[in-house]
Amino acid sequence: MAEIREIKKVEREKASIHSHISGLGLDEKGKPKFKADGLVGQMEAREAAGIVVQLIKQGKMAGKGILFVGPPGTGKTALAIAIARELGEDTPFTIMNASEIYSTELKKTEILTQAIRKSLGVRIKQRRTVYEGVVKDIKLKVARSRLNPYAVMPREAQITLATKDDERTLNVGDVIAAQLMKMNIRKGDVIWIDAETGEVSRVGRAKGIESEKTYDIDVIKQVEVPSGQVKKEKDITFTVTLHDLDLNIAAQSISITALFSFFTEREINQDIRKQVDKLVKDMVSKGEAELIPGVLFIDDAHMLDIEAFSFLTKALESDLAPILILATNRGITKIRGTDIESPHGMPLDLLDRLLIIPTRPYNQDEIKEIIKIRADEIDVKLDEKALELLTKLGVENSLRYSVQLLEPSLVIAQKKGRDMVMPEDVEEASKLFSDTKRSVNYVKEYENLLLK
């Protein structure tokens, strides 16, 4: 079991525009609230997604998948993330675009296999020595990066952790300091640090600790201040994916010089996957771990070809398969790799296995609330009239266009010595950055001068 103790989760992508989503925002009867858990509107789609979550928890989604259908910018990705959040904090969630399967280095089936295994988790239970407590003070020391002179990286940190009965100040190196900086650990957070591996985990926000800023929507849960000693033996439960285990075992059998190319360019040997499956099966049978089916979300699913659809259809029939969620904004179109036209560009035999959930365009009130949520998320202060103007642009053009104007508008405001975005800042940003309609008109106007 020593090999498992050293496994680190493969790094995920940094927080995205959907990082504030914590669930579907349903009440106790399964009905959606207008604004809750980071979601706004899409009432029918959220209610349908809530029923899907219940089916998954009851084990009644075997051999089935989900398809979100709707125009661009109607929350299909947000709903997929919300379903994963409803299934549990450590539920593996893999997001990919269908175009990612087309690679010169890997076969399509290999890319899809890796995506499936990234979506299957293993919850491992171990007893570890940790430093746990509420952060009373934290000081980070940074220096210029050795790789990029224009960036700074944390070199070390001094952190004071306290429990109800103990307090200790720790000096930590660059590995832990980098995690503290990346996770934005601040005073009042309850964390623990693995004494052996240096892995940092945030438990939540200590109850009774006032935040520097109050949010209408905050996904960090409130927890009690730990008791006992700061340094203690603790039963730790952590989750890795089958793909994490594949990479960990595969890395032990290759040379150091091949490490970097391996993770991005090479296929994983099937013998390694069989070895991992046997290891996991033994751990599950001994009660040391449990399997967690996660969520595999494939956006722009109409970009998949007939071979990929056949592979996914077979994967749905597997005993151990993640929850497959597809999304598309296409109507009747050809199935890639064939001359056959089909709804959403998908084979009918696969469509028959999917629960199809439509999404609709947002109305004015919903667009306004979403812009407010996004502005809070990226710390953009909006004047009320600026918010109204952005809402108007969102209705006339698209929600995505309005959201994209937030940060350029802030830069323009800061050049004028203000932290608050005013309507004139939004207007200036809108003139500098064209929306789709103006771009089309531009193409028509200069059609003779543009290359074809």
C-alpha positions as CSV (number, residue, x, y, z in Angstrom):
1,M,0.0,0.0,0.0
2,A,3.0,2.3,0.2
3,E,2.6,3.2,-3.5
4,I,-0.9,4.6,-2.9
5,R,0.3,6.8,0.0
6,E,2.5,8.8,-2.4
7,I,-0.2,9.4,-5.1
8,K,-0.9,13.0,-5.8
9,K,-4.0,14.1,-7.7
10,V,-3.3,15.3,-11.2
11,E,-3.6,19.0,-11.3
12,R,-6.9,20.3,-12.6
13,E,-7.6,23.5,-14.5
14,K,-7.7,26.7,-12.6
15,A,-11.0,28.1,-11.4
16,S,-13.3,29.0,-14.3
17,I,-16.3,31.2,-14.9
18,H,-18.4,28.4,-13.3
19,S,-16.3,28.2,-10.1
20,H,-19.1,29.8,-8.0
21,I,-21.6,27.0,-8.8
22,S,-22.3,24.7,-5.8
23,G,-25.4,22.9,-6.8
24,L,-28.7,23.0,-8.7
25,G,-30.4,25.4,-6.3
26,L,-33.4,23.3,-5.6
27,D,-35.7,23.5,-2.5
28,E,-36.7,20.5,-0.4
29,K,-39.4,19.5,-2.9
30,G,-37.0,19.5,-5.8
31,K,-38.3,22.8,-7.3
32,P,-35.7,25.3,-8.5
33,K,-35.3,28.7,-6.8
34,F,-34.8,31.7,-9.2
35,K,-31.3,32.4,-7.9
36,A,-29.5,29.8,-5.7
37,D,-26.2,27.9,-5.6
38,G,-24.7,30.2,-8.2
39,L,-27.4,29.4,-10.8
40,V,-30.0,31.8,-12.2
41,G,-33.1,30.9,-14.2
42,Q,-33.4,27.8,-16.4
43,M,-36.1,26.6,-14.1
44,E,-37.4,23.6,-16.2
45,A,-33.9,22.4,-17.0
46,R,-32.7,22.6,-13.4
47,E,-35.8,20.7,-12.2
48,A,-35.1,18.0,-14.8
49,A,-31.5,17.9,-13.8
50,G,-32.6,17.4,-10.1
51,I,-34.6,14.4,-11.2
52,V,-31.6,13.0,-12.9
53,V,-29.5,13.4,-9.7
54,Q,-32.1,11.4,-7.8
55,L,-32.0,8.7,-10.5
56,I,-28.2,8.6,-10.2
57,K,-28.3,8.3,-6.4
58,Q,-30.9,5.5,-6.7
59,G,-28.7,3.6,-9.2
60,K,-31.2,3.9,-12.0
61,M,-29.1,5.6,-14.6
62,A,-27.2,2.5,-15.8
63,G,-26.9,2.5,-19.6
64,K,-28.3,6.0,-19.9
65,G,-26.8,9.4,-20.4
66,I,-27.9,13.1,-20.5
67,L,-28.0,15.5,-23.4
68,F,-28.3,19.2,-22.9
69,V,-29.6,21.0,-26.1
70,G,-29.8,24.7,-26.4
71,P,-28.4,27.9,-28.1
72,P,-24.9,29.0,-27.1
73,G,-24.6,30.7,-23.7
74,T,-27.7,29.1,-22.1
75,G,-26.0,27.4,-19.2
76,K,-25.4,23.9,-20.5
77,T,-21.9,23.6,-19.0
78,A,-23.1,25.2,-15.7
79,L,-25.9,22.6,-15.4
80,A,-23.4,19.8,-15.9
81,I,-21.1,21.2,-13.2
82,A,-24.1,21.6,-10.9
83,I,-25.1,18.0,-11.3
84,A,-21.6,16.9,-10.3
85,R,-21.7,19.2,-7.3
86,E,-25.0,17.7,-6.2
87,L,-23.5,14.2,-6.3
88,G,-20.8,15.2,-3.7
89,E,-17.7,17.4,-3.2
90,D,-15.3,14.7,-4.2
91,T,-17.2,13.4,-7.2
92,P,-14.8,13.3,-10.2
93,F,-15.8,15.7,-12.9
94,T,-14.1,15.7,-16.3
95,I,-14.9,18.4,-18.9
96,M,-13.7,18.2,-22.4
97,N,-14.6,19.5,-25.9
98,A,-15.5,16.9,-28.5
99,S,-12.8,18.3,-30.8
100,E,-10.1,17.2,-28.3
101,I,-10.4,13.6,-29.5
102,Y,-8.7,14.5,-32.8
103,S,-5.0,14.3,-32.1
104,T,-1.9,13.4,-34.1
105,E,-0.4,11.7,-31.0
106,L,-3.2,9.6,-29.5
107,K,-6.0,7.5,-30.9
108,K,-9.5,8.7,-30.4
109,T,-10.4,5.6,-28.3
110,E,-7.3,6.3,-26.1
111,I,-8.4,9.9,-25.4
112,L,-11.9,8.8,-24.6
113,T,-10.6,6.0,-22.4
114,Q,-8.5,8.4,-20.5
115,A,-11.5,10.8,-20.1
116,I,-13.6,7.9,-18.8
117,R,-11.0,6.8,-16.3
118,K,-10.6,10.5,-15.1
119,S,-14.3,10.4,-14.3
120,L,-14.1,7.2,-12.1
121,G,-12.9,8.0,-8.6
122,V,-11.4,5.9,-5.8
123,R,-12.0,7.1,-2.3
124,I,-9.1,5.9,-0.2
125,K,-9.1,5.9,3.6
126,Q,-5.8,6.2,5.5
127,R,-4.5,7.3,8.9
128,R,-2.0,10.1,8.6
129,T,0.0,12.6,10.7
130,V,-1.3,16.1,9.9
131,Y,-1.2,19.7,11.1
132,E,-4.8,20.9,11.5
133,G,-6.3,24.1,12.7
134,V,-7.7,27.5,11.8
135,V,-5.3,30.0,10.2
136,K,-4.6,32.7,12.7
137,D,-1.8,34.3,10.6
138,I,-0.1,33.7,7.3
139,K,2.9,35.4,5.7
140,L,4.1,34.5,2.2
141,K,7.6,35.3,0.9
142,V,7.8,35.6,-2.9
143,A,10.6,35.9,-5.3
144,R,11.0,36.1,-9.1
145,S,10.3,32.8,-10.9
146,R,13.4,31.0,-12.2
147,L,11.5,30.1,-15.3
148,N,9.7,33.4,-15.9
149,P,11.4,36.6,-14.7
150,Y,8.2,38.6,-15.1
151,A,6.3,36.3,-12.6
152,V,6.7,35.9,-8.9
153,M,6.5,32.6,-7.1
154,P,6.2,31.8,-3.4
155,R,9.5,30.7,-1.9
156,E,8.4,30.0,1.7
157,A,5.7,30.8,4.2
158,Q,5.1,31.2,7.9
159,I,1.6,30.1,9.0
160,T,0.1,30.0,12.4
161,L,-2.5,27.3,13.0
162,A,-4.7,27.1,16.1
163,T,-7.3,24.8,17.6
164,K,-9.4,25.2,20.7
165,D,-6.6,23.8,22.8
166,D,-3.3,24.5,21.0
167,E,-1.5,26.9,18.7
168,R,1.6,26.4,16.6
169,T,3.6,28.5,14.1
170,L,5.0,26.6,11.1
171,N,7.7,27.5,8.6
172,V,7.0,25.8,5.3
173,G,8.9,25.5,2.0
174,D,8.0,26.5,-1.5
175,V,5.9,23.4,-2.3
176,I,3.4,24.1,0.5
177,A,3.7,27.9,0.1
178,A,2.7,27.5,-3.6
179,Q,-0.4,25.5,-2.6
180,L,-1.4,28.1,0.1
181,M,-1.1,30.9,-2.6
182,K,-2.9,29.0,-5.3
183,M,-5.8,28.1,-2.9
184,N,-5.9,31.6,-1.6
185,I,-5.7,30.5,2.0
186,R,-6.4,33.4,4.3
187,K,-7.1,34.1,8.0
188,G,-10.1,32.2,9.3
189,D,-9.8,29.2,7.0
190,V,-9.7,25.8,8.6
191,I,-7.0,23.7,6.8
192,W,-4.8,20.6,7.4
193,I,-1.4,19.9,6.0
194,D,-0.2,16.3,5.5
195,A,3.1,16.0,7.5
196,E,4.5,13.5,5.0
197,T,3.5,14.7,1.6
198,G,2.9,18.4,2.3
199,E,-0.5,18.3,0.6
200,V,-2.8,21.1,1.8
201,S,-6.5,20.7,2.1
202,R,-9.0,23.4,3.0
203,V,-11.9,22.1,5.2
204,G,-13.9,25.4,5.2
205,R,-14.3,28.7,7.0
206,A,-14.3,28.7,10.8
207,K,-17.6,29.7,12.3
208,G,-17.6,33.0,14.1
209,I,-14.8,34.4,12.0
210,E,-15.9,37.5,10.1
211,S,-14.9,37.6,6.4
212,E,-13.2,40.6,4.9
213,K,-16.1,40.6,2.4
214,T,-19.6,39.3,2.6
215,Y,-21.1,37.5,-0.4
216,D,-24.7,36.7,-1.2
217,I,-23.4,33.5,-2.7
218,D,-20.4,31.8,-1.1
219,V,-19.5,28.2,-1.8
220,I,-17.0,27.9,1.2
221,K,-18.8,26.0,3.9
222,Q,-18.8,27.1,7.6
223,V,-17.1,24.6,10.0
224,E,-16.3,24.3,13.7
225,V,-12.8,25.2,14.9
226,P,-10.9,21.8,15.5
227,S,-10.1,20.7,19.0
228,G,-7.0,18.9,20.5
229,Q,-3.4,19.4,19.3
230,V,-2.4,21.1,16.1
231,K,-0.2,18.1,15.2
232,K,-2.3,14.9,15.4
233,E,-3.1,11.5,13.9
234,K,-6.1,11.8,11.6
235,D,-8.2,9.5,9.6
236,I,-7.9,11.0,6.1
237,T,-10.2,10.2,3.2
238,F,-9.0,11.4,-0.2
239,T,-10.1,10.7,-3.7
240,V,-8.0,10.0,-6.7
241,T,-9.2,8.8,-10.2
242,L,-8.3,5.6,-12.0
243,H,-6.4,7.8,-14.5
244,D,-4.3,9.3,-11.6
245,L,-3.4,5.7,-10.6
246,D,-2.6,4.8,-14.2
247,L,-0.2,7.7,-14.4
248,N,1.4,7.0,-11.1
249,I,2.1,3.4,-11.8
250,A,3.2,4.1,-15.4
251,A,5.6,6.8,-14.2
252,Q,7.4,4.2,-12.1
253,S,8.3,2.2,-15.2
254,I,9.7,4.9,-17.4
255,S,12.9,7.0,-17.4
256,I,13.1,10.5,-16.0
257,T,13.8,11.9,-19.4
258,A,10.6,10.5,-20.7
259,L,8.4,11.8,-17.9
260,F,7.4,15.1,-19.6
261,S,6.5,13.6,-23.0
262,F,4.7,10.6,-21.3
263,F,1.9,12.6,-19.8
264,T,1.0,14.4,-22.9
265,E,1.9,12.3,-25.8
266,R,2.0,8.6,-25.0
267,E,-0.7,6.0,-24.6
268,I,-1.1,4.1,-21.4
269,N,-0.4,0.4,-21.7
270,Q,-3.5,-1.8,-21.1
271,D,-1.4,-4.0,-18.8
272,I,-0.9,-1.0,-16.6
273,R,-4.7,-0.4,-16.5
274,K,-5.3,-4.1,-15.6
275,Q,-2.7,-3.7,-12.8
276,V,-4.5,-0.7,-11.5
277,D,-7.9,-2.3,-11.8
278,K,-6.7,-5.3,-9.8
279,L,-5.1,-3.1,-7.1
280,V,-8.3,-1.1,-6.7
281,K,-10.4,-4.2,-6.6
282,D,-8.3,-5.6,-3.8
283,M,-8.5,-2.4,-1.9
284,V,-12.3,-2.3,-2.3
285,S,-12.6,-5.9,-1.1
286,K,-10.5,-5.1,2.0
287,G,-12.7,-2.1,2.8
288,E,-9.8,0.3,2.3
289,A,-11.4,2.1,-0.6
290,E,-14.6,2.6,-2.5
291,L,-15.4,3.4,-6.1
292,I,-17.1,6.6,-7.0
293,P,-18.7,6.9,-10.5
294,G,-18.1,10.5,-11.6
295,V,-19.3,12.7,-14.4
296,L,-17.9,12.9,-17.9
297,F,-19.1,16.1,-19.7
298,I,-18.4,16.4,-23.4
299,D,-19.3,19.8,-24.9
300,D,-20.0,20.4,-28.6
301,A,-20.9,16.7,-28.9
302,H,-21.9,17.1,-32.5
303,M,-18.1,17.3,-33.3
304,L,-17.7,13.6,-32.3
305,D,-17.6,11.2,-35.3
306,I,-19.4,7.9,-35.8
307,E,-16.5,5.9,-34.3
308,A,-16.5,8.0,-31.1
309,F,-20.3,7.6,-30.8
310,S,-20.0,3.8,-31.1
311,F,-17.3,3.8,-28.4
312,L,-19.4,5.9,-26.1
313,T,-22.5,3.7,-26.7
314,K,-20.5,0.6,-25.7
315,A,-19.0,2.5,-22.7
316,L,-22.6,3.3,-21.4
317,E,-23.2,-0.5,-21.3
318,S,-20.2,-1.1,-19.1
319,D,-20.8,-2.1,-15.4
320,L,-18.3,0.5,-14.3
321,A,-19.1,3.7,-16.3
322,P,-19.3,7.4,-15.3
323,I,-22.4,9.5,-15.8
324,L,-22.1,10.7,-19.4
325,I,-23.4,14.2,-20.1
326,L,-23.3,15.6,-23.6
327,A,-24.1,19.1,-24.8
328,T,-24.8,20.6,-28.2
329,N,-26.2,23.7,-29.9
330,R,-26.9,22.1,-33.3
331,G,-30.2,21.1,-34.8
332,I,-30.5,18.7,-37.8
333,T,-27.0,18.1,-39.1
334,K,-24.8,15.4,-40.5
335,I,-23.2,12.8,-38.3
336,R,-19.5,13.5,-38.6
337,G,-17.8,10.8,-40.7
338,T,-21.0,10.0,-42.6
339,D,-23.5,11.5,-45.0
340,I,-26.4,10.8,-42.7
341,E,-28.4,13.7,-41.3
342,S,-29.7,13.3,-37.7
343,P,-31.0,15.4,-34.8
344,H,-28.0,17.1,-33.2
345,G,-25.6,15.2,-35.4
346,M,-25.9,12.0,-33.3
347,P,-26.8,8.4,-34.2
348,L,-30.4,7.6,-33.3
349,D,-29.4,4.5,-31.3
350,L,-27.3,6.7,-29.0
351,L,-30.1,9.4,-28.8
352,D,-32.5,6.7,-27.6
353,R,-30.2,6.1,-24.6
354,L,-30.1,9.8,-23.6
355,L,-32.4,11.9,-21.4
356,I,-32.6,15.1,-23.4
357,I,-32.9,18.4,-21.5
358,P,-33.5,21.6,-23.4
359,T,-32.2,25.0,-22.3
360,R,-33.6,28.3,-23.4
361,P,-32.2,31.8,-23.8
362,Y,-32.0,33.9,-20.7
363,N,-34.4,36.8,-20.2
364,Q,-33.5,40.3,-19.1
365,D,-33.8,39.7,-15.3
366,E,-31.8,36.5,-15.5
367,I,-29.0,38.2,-17.6
368,K,-28.8,41.0,-15.0
369,E,-28.4,38.6,-12.1
370,I,-25.8,36.5,-13.9
371,I,-23.7,39.7,-14.7
372,K,-23.9,40.7,-11.0
373,I,-22.7,37.2,-9.9
374,R,-19.9,37.2,-12.4
375,A,-18.8,40.8,-11.4
376,D,-18.7,39.8,-7.8
377,E,-16.6,36.7,-8.7
378,I,-13.9,38.7,-10.5
379,D,-14.1,41.8,-8.1
380,V,-15.5,44.3,-10.6
381,K,-17.5,47.0,-8.9
382,L,-20.4,48.1,-11.2
383,D,-22.4,51.3,-11.0
384,E,-26.1,50.6,-11.2
385,K,-26.4,52.4,-14.6
386,A,-23.4,50.4,-15.9
387,L,-25.1,47.2,-14.8
388,E,-28.2,48.3,-16.7
389,L,-26.2,49.0,-19.8
390,L,-24.4,45.6,-19.7
391,T,-27.8,44.0,-19.2
392,K,-29.1,45.8,-22.3
393,L,-26.1,44.7,-24.3
394,G,-26.7,41.1,-23.1
395,V,-30.3,41.2,-24.3
396,E,-29.4,42.8,-27.7
397,N,-26.3,40.7,-28.4
398,S,-25.5,37.8,-26.0
399,L,-24.8,37.2,-22.3
400,R,-21.3,36.1,-23.1
401,Y,-20.5,39.4,-24.8
402,S,-21.7,41.4,-21.7
403,V,-19.7,39.2,-19.4
404,Q,-16.6,39.6,-21.6
405,L,-16.9,43.4,-21.4
406,L,-16.6,43.4,-17.5
407,E,-12.8,43.3,-17.3
408,P,-12.0,45.6,-20.2
409,S,-14.4,48.1,-18.7
410,L,-12.6,47.8,-15.4
411,V,-9.2,48.5,-17.1
412,I,-10.7,51.6,-18.8
413,A,-12.1,52.8,-15.4
414,Q,-8.7,52.2,-13.7
415,K,-7.0,54.3,-16.4
416,K,-9.3,57.2,-15.3
417,G,-8.4,56.7,-11.7
418,R,-11.6,54.9,-10.6
419,D,-12.3,51.4,-9.2
420,M,-16.0,51.7,-10.0
421,V,-17.1,50.9,-13.6
422,M,-19.4,53.6,-15.0
423,P,-21.6,53.5,-18.0
424,E,-19.1,55.5,-20.1
425,D,-16.5,52.8,-19.4
426,V,-18.8,50.1,-20.7
427,E,-19.7,52.2,-23.8
428,E,-16.0,52.7,-24.6
429,A,-15.2,49.0,-24.1
430,S,-18.1,48.2,-26.4
431,K,-16.8,50.5,-29.1
432,L,-13.3,48.9,-28.9
433,F,-14.5,45.3,-28.8
434,S,-17.1,44.4,-31.4
435,D,-20.1,42.1,-30.9
436,T,-21.0,39.4,-33.4
437,K,-23.6,41.5,-35.2
438,R,-21.2,44.4,-35.8
439,S,-18.5,41.9,-36.9
440,V,-20.8,40.5,-39.5
441,N,-21.7,44.0,-40.8
442,Y,-18.0,44.7,-40.9
443,V,-17.3,41.7,-43.0
444,K,-20.1,42.7,-45.4
445,E,-18.8,46.2,-45.7
446,Y,-15.3,45.2,-46.5
447,E,-16.1,42.0,-48.3
448,N,-14.1,43.0,-51.4
449,L,-11.0,43.7,-49.4
450,L,-11.0,40.6,-47.1
451,L,-9.3,37.4,-48.3
452,K,-11.5,34.5,-49.2
